[in-house]
Amino acid sequence: MLPSQFTDRMQAMLKDEYPLFIQSFEHKKYQSLRVNSLKGSREEFLQKSSFSLSPVEWERNGFYYEETDQPGKHPFHEAGVYYIQEASAMAPAVYLEARPGEQVLDLCAAPGGKSTQIAAAMDGQGILVCNEIHPARAKILSENVERMGIRNALVTNETPDRLAEHFPEYFDRVLVDAPCSGEGMFRKNEEACREWSPENVQMCAQRQDEILDCAAQMLRAGGRLVYSTCTFAPAEDEGSIARFLMRHPDFEIEQVQKLSGMEGGRAEWASDEKTAPDEIAAIGLEHTIRLWPHRLKGEGHYLAVLKKEGNVPANYRGRCRCGTERGIAAKEYEDFLQFQKENMRIALEGVFLKFGDQLYLAPENMPALRGLKVLRPGLHLGTMKKNRFEPSHALALALKQDEAVRSLKLTADGPEAKAWLNGMTLAAEGEKGWYLVTVDGYSTGWGKLAGNIMKNHYPKGLRKMLL
């Protein structure tokens, strides 16, 4: 049952379209996934996949799948080959247009769908900061960053204002997928419907104002800010953007292409008693984007693309207030270098960091971590044990099959792959040592061969019964 105050407001907003909007709640939800290009191309995935797929128009790597496919129980999911992500939620990161080599922030990042989408666009180059204020959700975010094999991400658990102190005018692009009243989740999440109230809408709108102000401080001159929500509430959509532009005249709405089914925002929905209608009309809210569930295959979303005035030199790089991480001396990770020489066909480059006995590889020019709550300072390489190095699961997922000296090749439809992901050892022949275990060419973890037995190093906490 939809709240009456919600349906009354929507009827007033949509008028003749309201019946179509309400009918959309009776339809089955669309299910979709996004191929992780860090693992391989969409063409490669389509050749290997047995799912019934149709494309998502606004995301090249996005596909709808059928209910019978169950991709969450497939070995490809554990290998980070794709991320199960609602189709309309893919749009904001597409419009962010992150590029390799940039410094990018996903400010409200959990559970990680948009962060991992941005990381794929950056192709492992540059610095991606993924932040989540809630500790439990930040942990899930960090786990998804690991599963997708991302090498250049810093995962933080901070408030927006603390980050703003740390990163003044630092980022080239910022995504604010703001916490909202979740009206676009009503069809697939009954709890979101039960928790809805007009008071919660206003509380969310106030919180969004505070988050956007922090985001503005962290964006460099000429940078791009994308704001998005999964709600239909004008106070949180056109209203949030209108209020933001009134407070920040150094920003403007960028005109971007709308694809089939997308609609512009409405200036009249942002009107309030404090702002004259002509002031709001001049803002250009028609250039923001609404994704309606009765117009396209998705649950609904709102987004606005904003540009900060000014320019920076072509070689500009934002500076963190605390400087950059210097890293540790090579002699402190000699055992890893030996492991790399013996087991990998590539040499990883970046800034090596050590926390206790854990070794990480951060991207070049990684901002200093002092004063930040950090869950993942780059790629987790493994554990420095006495006179030896033990590789991490994250390192395995970040490697491609041809980047390992030795690999154990399994097939997704074979019993060995399922046995492996369930924690079983396998019989194998070959040179003893570490093996990158792959499923249809996609890395899934480490095994260690000795005496014709491949010992399973797949993390116990990730083992599950698969189809």
Secondary structure, 3 states (H helix, E strand, C coil): CCCHHHHHHHHHHHHHHHHHHHHHCCCCCCEEEEECCCCCCHHHHHHHCCCCEEECCCCCCEEEECCCCCHHHCHHHHCCCEEECCHHHHHHHHHHCCCCCCEEEECCCCCCHHHHHHHHHHCCCCEEEEECCCHHHHHHHHHHHHHCCCCCEEEECCCHHHHHHHCCCCEEEEEEECCCCCHHHCCCCHHHHHHCCHHHHHHHHHHHHHHHHHHHHHEEEEEEEEEEECCCCHHHCHHHHHHHHHHCCCEEECCCCCCCCEEECCHHHHCECCECHHHHHCCCHHHCEEECCCCCCCCCEEEEEEEECCCCCCCCCCCCCCCECCCCCHHHHHHHHHHHHHHECCCCCCEEEEECCEEEEECCCCECCCCCCEEEECEEEEEEECCEEEECHHHHHHCCHHHECCEEEECCCCHHHHHHHCCCCEECCCCCEEEEEEECCEEEEEEEEECCEEEECCCHHHCCCCC
